Amino acid sequence: CGASHSGFVTNDGHIFTFGSNIDGQLGIVDKNLNKSTAPLLVSSMLQSGIYGKQISCGSHHTMVLTDTGSVYTWGRNTQG
C-alpha cells in the first residue's frame, strides 16, 4: 500500500492498482482518471507480455518486479 493507492499481483501475474492517480501512480492508460475505488488492470504491461511477481507502492509511485527479474516503475518521479 502506498500513501493514497494500492496494488496487487494475481497468481497469473496480472497487475492491478486502485486509489489516487493524480501522479500517474496507477499505471493506467487513461491520464484523465484521477482515482478509482475499484481495482484496474495495468493493461499496458499485459499487452506487452509482462507479468508481475511482486509490487510495491510508495507515496506517489509504484514499482513492479516481473517474472523475468526486471523492475518497472511509474508515478510522480520528482526524486529520480
URBELSUL-V180088 format. One record per backbone hydrogen bond with DSSP energy under -0.5 kcal/mol. NH is the residue of the N-H (numbers start at 0). CO is the residue of the C=O. E is the energy in kcal/mol with one decimal. If there is no record, write none. Layout:
nh=(NH/NH)
co=(CO/CO)
e=(E/E)
This chain:
nh=(1/2/5/7/9/12/15/16/17/18/19/20/23/26/30/32/33/35/39/41/42/44/45/46/47/48/49/50/51/52/52/53/55/57/61/62/63/64/65/65/66/68/71/73/75)
co=(4/57/17/15/13/9/7/39/5/35/3/33/20/23/28/29/31/18/16/14/40/41/41/42/43/45/44/48/12/53/64/64/62/60/73/55/71/53/63/69/50/65/63/61/59)
e=(-3.7/-0.9/-2.7/-2.4/-2.6/-2.1/-2.7/-2.1/-2.3/-2.6/-3.0/-3.7/-1.7/-1.4/-1.2/-1.2/-0.7/-2.0/-3.0/-3.0/-1.9/-0.9/-1.2/-3.0/-1.0/-1.7/-2.9/-0.5/-2.8/-0.5/-3.1/-1.7/-2.6/-2.6/-2.6/-2.8/-2.8/-2.3/-0.5/-3.0/-2.3/-1.4/-2.3/-1.8/-2.7)
